[in-house]
Amino acid sequence: MLITDIPNNQKSWKQLEKLYTDAFKEEERETVYKLQHLVKTGRYCIKVALIEENIAGFCIVDHNHELHYSLLTFLTVAKQYRAKHIASKLIAAVQNRADQNTATDFLFVEAENKVQELYTKTNFFVLPFRYNTPLYNSKTKTTKSNLLLYNKSRKPTLKQLEAILKDIFTFGYEVNKEDPRLTKQLKALKYIEKATTQSCNNICELNK
């Protein structure tokens, strides 16, 4: 098995599209055209697990160079390749890249409750506030999730975290800055008291 960036050929993109659309509902995913465009611009990186030239699993990483953060999203493994530790190997590849990239101060991951344990077992911890992400192609709906931070990352201040959340919502989910879902999410940060001077490690007991 080889963990690498997605090969730039039609066969690989067709395989990824099939796995992507099978794993995620339409309201939960971006278009493949957008993925291709953002990979070309360098904003997105798609890590794939190749077994005999077949994509067994993949994950998407959004890199914001200005805010010095990366966000791991859309991780999935094809059914016939599960129970082979492919997901943990993809996560490790993303973590290794973050460890080696001095421009990445923060590595986050979005995870629903049912898969949260996968990330807490691989050196992420849950940030202690309610996190609800918008659904694509909806102006009002959200889905409950969690935002986790890689343990080896620097710990963001409240101001940095606010800027990152704004970018995740406006760029990733394509909502406008006045969207009530973004406003509500930013208000949830009030539970992280004194975050401008204390690290996330010191505030994990809040909001329980």
C-alpha positions as CSV (number, residue, x, y, z in Angstrom):
1,M,0.0,0.0,0.0
2,L,1.2,3.5,-0.9
3,I,0.1,6.7,0.8
4,T,0.6,9.6,-1.6
5,D,-1.0,12.7,-3.2
6,I,-3.7,11.8,-5.7
7,P,-2.2,11.0,-9.1
8,N,-3.1,13.6,-11.7
9,N,-4.8,11.4,-14.2
10,Q,-8.4,10.7,-15.3
11,K,-8.5,7.1,-13.8
12,S,-7.6,8.3,-10.3
13,W,-10.1,11.1,-10.3
14,K,-12.9,8.8,-11.5
15,Q,-12.1,6.3,-8.7
16,L,-12.1,9.1,-6.2
17,E,-15.4,10.5,-7.4
18,K,-17.0,7.1,-7.1
19,L,-15.7,6.6,-3.6
20,Y,-16.5,10.2,-2.6
21,T,-20.1,10.2,-3.8
22,D,-20.7,6.7,-2.3
23,A,-19.4,7.8,1.2
24,F,-20.9,11.3,1.5
25,K,-24.4,12.6,0.9
26,E,-24.9,15.4,-1.6
27,E,-25.6,18.0,1.2
28,E,-22.4,16.9,3.0
29,R,-19.9,17.2,0.1
30,E,-18.3,19.7,-2.3
31,T,-18.4,19.2,-6.0
32,V,-15.6,17.2,-7.6
33,Y,-15.0,20.1,-9.9
34,K,-14.3,22.3,-6.9
35,L,-11.9,19.7,-5.5
36,Q,-9.9,19.5,-8.7
37,H,-9.7,23.3,-8.9
38,L,-8.5,23.7,-5.3
39,V,-5.9,20.9,-5.7
40,K,-4.5,22.8,-8.7
41,T,-4.3,26.1,-6.8
42,G,-2.6,24.4,-3.8
43,R,-5.4,25.1,-1.3
44,Y,-6.4,21.5,-1.1
45,C,-4.3,18.4,-0.8
46,I,-5.9,14.9,-1.4
47,K,-4.0,12.0,0.2
48,V,-4.9,8.6,-1.2
49,A,-4.1,5.0,-0.2
50,L,-3.2,3.1,-3.3
51,I,-3.4,-0.7,-3.5
52,E,-2.5,-2.1,-6.9
53,E,-3.3,1.3,-8.5
54,N,-6.7,1.3,-6.9
55,I,-7.8,4.0,-4.5
56,A,-8.6,2.2,-1.3
57,G,-9.2,5.3,0.8
58,F,-8.6,9.1,0.8
59,C,-8.8,12.2,2.8
60,I,-8.9,15.9,1.9
61,V,-6.7,18.5,3.6
62,D,-7.5,22.2,3.3
63,H,-4.4,24.5,3.8
64,N,-4.8,28.1,4.6
65,H,-1.4,29.6,4.3
66,E,-2.4,33.0,5.5
67,L,-3.9,31.8,8.8
68,H,-1.3,29.0,9.1
69,Y,-3.8,26.2,9.6
70,S,-4.8,22.9,8.0
71,L,-8.2,21.2,8.2
72,L,-8.5,17.4,7.7
73,T,-11.9,16.5,6.2
74,F,-13.7,13.9,4.1
75,L,-11.8,10.8,5.2
76,T,-13.2,7.5,4.0
77,V,-12.1,4.0,3.1
78,A,-13.8,1.7,0.5
79,K,-15.7,-1.1,2.2
80,Q,-13.6,-3.9,0.7
81,Y,-10.5,-2.4,2.1
82,R,-11.6,-1.7,5.7
83,A,-10.0,-3.3,8.8
84,K,-6.6,-2.7,7.3
85,H,-5.7,0.4,9.3
86,I,-5.9,2.5,6.2
87,A,-7.7,5.4,7.9
88,S,-5.0,5.7,10.6
89,K,-2.3,5.6,8.0
90,L,-3.9,8.4,6.1
91,I,-4.2,10.4,9.3
92,A,-0.5,9.7,10.1
93,A,0.5,11.0,6.7
94,V,-1.4,14.2,7.2
95,Q,0.2,14.6,10.7
96,N,3.7,14.0,9.4
97,R,3.2,16.6,6.8
98,A,2.0,19.1,9.4
99,D,5.0,18.2,11.6
100,Q,7.4,18.9,8.8
101,N,5.7,22.1,7.5
102,T,6.8,25.1,9.5
103,A,4.0,27.1,7.9
104,T,1.3,24.9,9.5
105,D,0.8,26.0,13.1
106,F,-2.5,24.3,13.6
107,L,-4.0,21.0,12.3
108,F,-7.7,20.5,12.9
109,V,-10.2,17.8,12.0
110,E,-14.0,17.8,11.8
111,A,-15.5,14.6,13.1
112,E,-19.0,13.5,14.0
113,N,-19.5,11.6,17.3
114,K,-19.5,8.2,15.7
115,V,-16.0,8.6,14.3
116,Q,-14.5,10.9,17.0
117,E,-12.7,8.0,18.7
118,L,-10.6,7.4,15.6
119,Y,-9.1,10.8,16.0
120,T,-8.7,10.9,19.8
121,K,-6.8,7.6,19.4
122,T,-4.5,9.3,16.9
123,N,-3.4,12.2,19.0
124,F,-6.2,14.7,18.5
125,F,-8.3,16.3,21.3
126,V,-11.8,17.7,21.2
127,L,-12.1,21.5,21.5
128,P,-14.6,22.2,24.3
129,F,-17.4,24.1,22.6
130,R,-20.4,23.2,20.5
131,Y,-19.6,22.8,16.8
132,N,-22.3,22.7,14.2
133,T,-21.4,22.8,10.5
134,P,-23.6,24.1,7.7
135,L,-24.9,21.7,5.1
136,Y,-24.1,22.4,1.4
137,N,-26.9,23.8,-0.7
138,S,-28.8,24.9,2.4
139,K,-29.2,28.4,3.8
140,T,-30.4,27.3,7.3
141,K,-29.5,23.7,8.1
142,T,-26.5,22.4,10.1
143,T,-25.2,19.1,11.3
144,K,-23.7,18.4,14.7
145,S,-20.0,17.7,14.7
146,N,-16.8,18.2,16.7
147,L,-13.7,20.3,16.0
148,L,-10.5,18.6,17.2
149,L,-6.9,19.8,17.3
150,Y,-3.8,17.8,16.8
151,N,-1.9,17.5,20.1
152,K,1.4,18.6,18.5
153,S,0.0,21.8,17.1
154,R,0.4,25.2,18.7
155,K,-2.6,26.2,20.8
156,P,-4.6,29.0,19.2
157,T,-5.7,32.1,20.9
158,L,-9.4,33.0,20.8
159,K,-8.7,35.6,18.2
160,Q,-6.9,33.1,16.0
161,L,-9.7,30.5,16.5
162,E,-12.3,33.0,15.5
163,A,-10.5,33.8,12.3
164,I,-10.1,30.1,11.5
165,L,-13.8,29.4,12.1
166,K,-14.8,32.3,9.9
167,D,-12.6,30.9,7.1
168,I,-13.9,27.4,7.5
169,F,-17.5,28.6,7.2
170,T,-17.1,31.2,4.5
171,F,-14.5,29.4,2.3
172,G,-15.2,25.8,3.1
173,Y,-19.0,25.9,3.5
174,E,-19.5,29.0,1.3
175,V,-21.7,30.9,3.7
176,N,-21.6,34.7,3.9
177,K,-20.1,36.5,6.9
178,E,-23.6,37.5,8.1
179,D,-25.0,34.0,8.1
180,P,-26.7,33.2,11.4
181,R,-25.0,29.8,11.5
182,L,-21.6,31.5,11.6
183,T,-22.8,34.1,14.1
184,K,-24.1,31.3,16.4
185,Q,-20.9,29.3,16.1
186,L,-18.7,32.3,17.0
187,K,-20.9,32.9,20.1
188,A,-20.2,29.3,21.1
189,L,-16.6,30.3,21.7
190,K,-17.7,32.2,24.8
191,Y,-17.3,28.9,26.7
192,I,-13.6,29.1,26.1
193,E,-12.9,31.7,28.7
194,K,-9.6,33.6,28.8
195,A,-8.5,31.8,25.6
196,T,-6.5,34.8,24.5
197,T,-4.0,34.1,27.3
198,Q,-4.4,30.4,28.1
199,S,-3.7,27.4,25.9
200,C,-6.5,25.0,24.9
201,N,-4.8,22.4,27.1
202,N,-5.7,24.5,30.2
203,I,-9.4,24.9,29.3
204,C,-10.5,21.5,28.3
205,E,-12.6,21.1,31.5
206,L,-14.8,24.0,30.4
207,N,-18.2,23.5,28.9
208,K,-18.7,20.0,30.2
